[in-house]
Amino acid sequence: MSTLIKPADSAAETAVLQLPDPPRPTEGPLRKTARVTRTTVVVLALLAAAGAGGNHLVRQRLADRAFVDAGTAVLSAEPILVGSADAGVITQTMVGERDDVRSGQLLARVRLTGSGTGTPPIQEVRAPAAGVVTEIRAAGAVARAGEPVVTMYDPAKLTFNVTVGLETLRKLRLGMRSYVSGPGLAGRVPATLASVKAEVPGGGDGRITVVLRPEPAALPTVRTLVPGLQFAAVVDTNTAPGGTPAVNSA
């Protein structure tokens, strides 16, 4: 038995079958609420970050305004002069420059000038206090009465001396906190504005010396430095609100 296949209609062959798009799933109320919540959180976070950045900038500008650039601070030490009561010749030295010495330690021997016959006496030169030696005269040198054989200083009494003008001095008060930075320092060294020296350096050019005393916690760092080194100093004018104006103590 044979099967007859009816030829397809020509119009049906060329017709394009158009199917409707599948329906999009509708967004449920919970999903919509979560999406809105996420958007709100992101916006609030961005606003908070912008506000925090602005507040930090304002605080930074106010902090910068509170600091006064005091200029160059020179590490200074009051010299301790150790000598012989009578004239003589230095015969022996026991220490060198930058040596730490203790109170009473023997530093040198001086052969006093004899006024008569016999062997001239030897005088021992000892440290009157603990300190660091900055200079010692060589053996064989003549030591005159009252002149130093050894010069030393107490590292616990090192200060930073800053020479400022009168306009800057008017902004300062005793007790204000200051910070010193520069070569040899890993970070800022805190100090206190301790005093104003009465003498005016530079022949009376209107500039006065301000003394910054390192805070106790900073002394181990400061004592490793050599007097005469220069650093940069700033003073925080927001500190010591009840302090004596520096201009009144000059």
C-alpha positions as CSV (number, residue, x, y, z in Angstrom):
1,M,0.0,0.0,0.0
2,S,1.4,3.4,-0.9
3,T,1.1,6.6,1.0
4,L,0.3,9.8,-0.7
5,I,1.9,13.0,0.6
6,K,0.0,16.1,-0.1
7,P,2.2,18.9,-1.2
8,A,2.4,21.7,1.4
9,D,0.6,24.8,0.7
10,S,3.0,27.4,-0.6
11,A,1.7,30.2,1.7
12,A,2.2,27.9,4.7
13,E,5.7,27.1,3.7
14,T,6.7,30.8,3.7
15,A,4.9,31.8,6.8
16,V,7.0,32.6,9.9
17,L,5.7,31.2,13.0
18,Q,5.5,34.1,15.6
19,L,5.6,32.9,19.2
20,P,4.9,35.3,22.1
21,D,7.8,36.2,24.5
22,P,7.8,34.3,27.7
23,P,6.3,36.3,30.5
24,R,9.0,38.0,32.8
25,P,8.9,37.0,36.4
26,T,7.3,39.6,38.6
27,E,9.5,41.0,41.5
28,G,8.0,40.0,44.8
29,P,7.5,42.5,47.6
30,L,10.3,41.1,49.7
31,R,12.9,41.2,46.9
32,K,11.9,44.7,46.1
33,T,12.2,45.8,49.7
34,A,15.7,44.2,50.0
35,R,16.9,46.0,46.8
36,V,15.7,49.4,48.1
37,T,17.3,48.7,51.5
38,R,20.7,47.9,49.9
39,T,20.6,51.1,47.8
40,T,19.8,53.2,50.8
41,V,22.6,51.7,52.9
42,V,25.1,52.3,50.1
43,V,24.0,55.9,49.7
44,L,24.2,56.5,53.5
45,A,27.6,54.9,53.7
46,L,28.9,57.2,50.9
47,L,27.5,60.3,52.6
48,A,29.0,59.2,55.9
49,A,32.4,58.7,54.3
50,A,32.3,62.1,52.7
51,G,31.3,63.7,56.0
52,A,34.1,62.0,57.9
53,G,36.6,63.1,55.3
54,G,35.4,66.7,55.5
55,N,35.5,66.7,59.3
56,H,39.0,65.3,59.2
57,L,40.1,68.0,56.8
58,V,38.6,70.7,59.1
59,R,40.2,69.2,62.2
60,Q,43.6,69.0,60.3
61,R,43.3,72.6,59.3
62,L,42.5,73.7,62.8
63,A,45.4,71.7,64.2
64,D,47.8,73.2,61.7
65,R,46.6,76.7,62.6
66,A,47.3,75.9,66.3
67,F,50.9,75.2,65.7
68,V,53.4,78.0,65.5
69,D,56.7,77.5,63.6
70,A,59.3,78.5,66.1
71,G,62.2,78.1,63.6
72,T,65.6,76.5,64.3
73,A,66.2,74.8,67.6
74,V,69.8,74.3,68.7
75,L,70.6,71.5,71.2
76,S,72.4,73.3,74.0
77,A,74.2,72.2,77.2
78,E,75.5,74.2,80.1
79,P,79.2,73.5,80.3
80,I,80.8,72.1,83.4
81,L,84.4,73.3,83.7
82,V,86.8,71.2,85.6
83,G,90.3,72.5,86.2
84,S,93.2,72.8,88.6
85,A,93.3,75.3,91.5
86,D,97.0,75.9,90.8
87,A,99.1,76.2,87.7
88,G,100.9,73.1,86.4
89,V,101.4,70.8,83.5
90,I,99.0,68.0,82.6
91,T,100.8,64.7,82.9
92,Q,98.1,62.2,82.3
93,T,94.5,62.0,81.0
94,M,92.1,59.1,81.7
95,V,89.1,59.9,79.5
96,G,88.3,61.1,76.0
97,E,85.7,63.2,74.3
98,R,82.1,61.8,74.3
99,D,83.0,59.6,77.3
100,D,80.4,59.1,80.0
101,V,81.9,59.7,83.4
102,R,80.5,59.3,86.9
103,S,80.7,61.7,89.8
104,G,84.1,61.6,91.4
105,Q,85.8,59.8,88.5
106,L,89.5,60.6,87.9
107,L,89.8,62.6,84.7
108,A,93.4,63.8,84.6
109,R,96.6,64.5,86.7
110,V,98.4,67.8,86.8
111,R,101.9,68.3,88.1
112,L,101.8,71.6,89.9
113,T,104.5,74.2,89.4
114,G,107.0,73.8,92.3
115,S,107.9,76.9,94.3
116,G,110.9,75.4,96.0
117,T,113.1,72.3,96.0
118,G,111.8,68.8,95.8
119,T,109.4,67.0,93.5
120,P,106.3,69.2,92.6
121,P,103.1,67.7,93.9
122,I,100.5,65.9,91.6
123,Q,97.0,67.1,91.7
124,E,94.1,64.8,90.6
125,V,91.3,66.3,88.5
126,R,88.0,64.5,89.2
127,A,84.5,64.9,87.8
128,P,82.3,67.0,90.1
129,A,79.2,65.3,88.8
130,A,78.1,62.7,86.3
131,G,78.2,63.8,82.7
132,V,79.6,63.6,79.2
133,V,83.1,64.9,78.3
134,T,83.1,67.4,75.4
135,E,86.7,68.5,75.6
136,I,89.9,67.5,77.4
137,R,93.3,69.1,77.1
138,A,96.2,66.8,76.0
139,A,99.0,65.6,78.2
140,G,101.9,68.0,78.2
141,A,99.7,71.1,78.0
142,V,100.1,73.9,80.5
143,A,97.2,74.2,82.9
144,R,96.8,77.7,84.3
145,A,95.1,78.2,87.6
146,G,91.3,78.3,87.2
147,E,91.4,77.3,83.5
148,P,89.5,74.1,82.5
149,V,91.4,70.9,82.0
150,V,88.2,69.1,81.1
151,T,84.8,70.4,79.8
152,M,81.7,68.3,80.3
153,Y,78.0,68.6,80.5
154,D,75.0,66.9,82.3
155,P,72.9,65.1,79.5
156,A,69.9,65.2,81.8
157,K,69.9,69.0,81.5
158,L,70.1,69.3,77.7
159,T,67.7,71.9,76.2
160,F,66.7,73.2,72.8
161,N,67.2,76.9,72.4
162,V,65.1,78.7,69.8
163,T,65.6,82.4,68.8
164,V,62.3,84.0,67.9
165,G,61.0,87.4,67.0
166,L,58.7,89.5,69.2
167,E,55.6,88.7,67.1
168,T,56.1,85.0,67.6
169,L,56.9,85.5,71.3
170,R,53.5,87.1,71.9
171,K,51.8,83.9,70.8
172,L,53.7,81.7,73.3
173,R,53.1,80.9,77.0
174,L,55.3,79.1,79.5
175,G,54.3,75.5,79.8
176,M,53.2,75.1,76.2
177,R,54.0,71.8,74.5
178,S,56.4,71.8,71.6
179,Y,57.8,69.3,69.2
180,V,61.3,69.0,67.8
181,S,62.2,67.0,64.7
182,G,65.2,66.6,62.4
183,P,68.4,64.6,61.8
184,G,69.1,61.8,64.2
185,L,65.5,61.6,65.4
186,A,63.2,58.8,64.4
187,G,60.1,60.9,65.2
188,R,59.1,64.1,66.9
189,V,60.6,64.8,70.4
190,P,58.1,66.4,72.8
191,A,59.4,69.3,74.9
192,T,58.0,72.0,77.2
193,L,58.5,75.7,76.8
194,A,60.4,76.2,80.0
195,S,61.7,79.8,80.0
196,V,62.8,82.8,78.1
197,K,66.4,84.0,78.4
198,A,66.8,87.6,79.4
199,E,69.7,88.2,77.0
200,V,69.0,89.2,73.5
201,P,71.2,87.5,70.9
202,G,72.4,89.3,67.7
203,G,73.2,92.6,69.3
204,G,69.6,93.6,70.2
205,D,67.9,92.9,66.9
206,G,64.6,92.3,68.6
207,R,64.9,88.5,68.8
208,I,64.8,86.6,72.0
209,T,65.9,83.0,73.0
210,V,63.2,80.6,74.1
211,V,64.2,77.5,76.0
212,L,62.5,74.2,75.3
213,R,63.1,71.4,77.8
214,P,62.7,67.8,76.6
215,E,60.1,65.8,78.4
216,P,61.4,63.1,80.7
217,A,60.3,60.3,78.3
218,A,62.4,61.8,75.5
219,L,65.7,62.1,77.5
220,P,67.0,58.7,76.5
221,T,66.8,59.8,72.8
222,V,68.1,63.4,73.4
223,R,71.2,62.3,75.4
224,T,72.4,60.4,72.3
225,L,72.6,63.7,70.4
226,V,75.6,66.0,70.2
227,P,75.1,69.6,71.5
228,G,75.2,72.1,68.7
229,L,73.0,70.1,66.3
230,Q,70.1,72.0,64.8
231,F,66.5,70.9,64.5
232,A,63.0,72.3,63.5
233,A,60.7,73.3,66.3
234,V,56.9,73.9,66.4
235,V,54.8,75.0,69.4
236,D,51.2,73.9,70.1
237,T,49.4,77.1,71.1
238,N,46.4,75.2,72.3
239,T,48.3,73.9,75.3
240,A,49.0,75.6,78.7
241,P,45.9,77.9,78.5
242,G,46.7,79.3,82.0
243,G,50.5,79.7,81.4
244,T,52.3,82.9,81.8
245,P,52.7,84.8,78.5
246,A,56.3,84.3,77.3
247,V,56.6,88.0,76.5
248,N,56.0,88.9,80.2
249,S,58.8,86.7,81.3
250,A,61.4,88.0,78.8
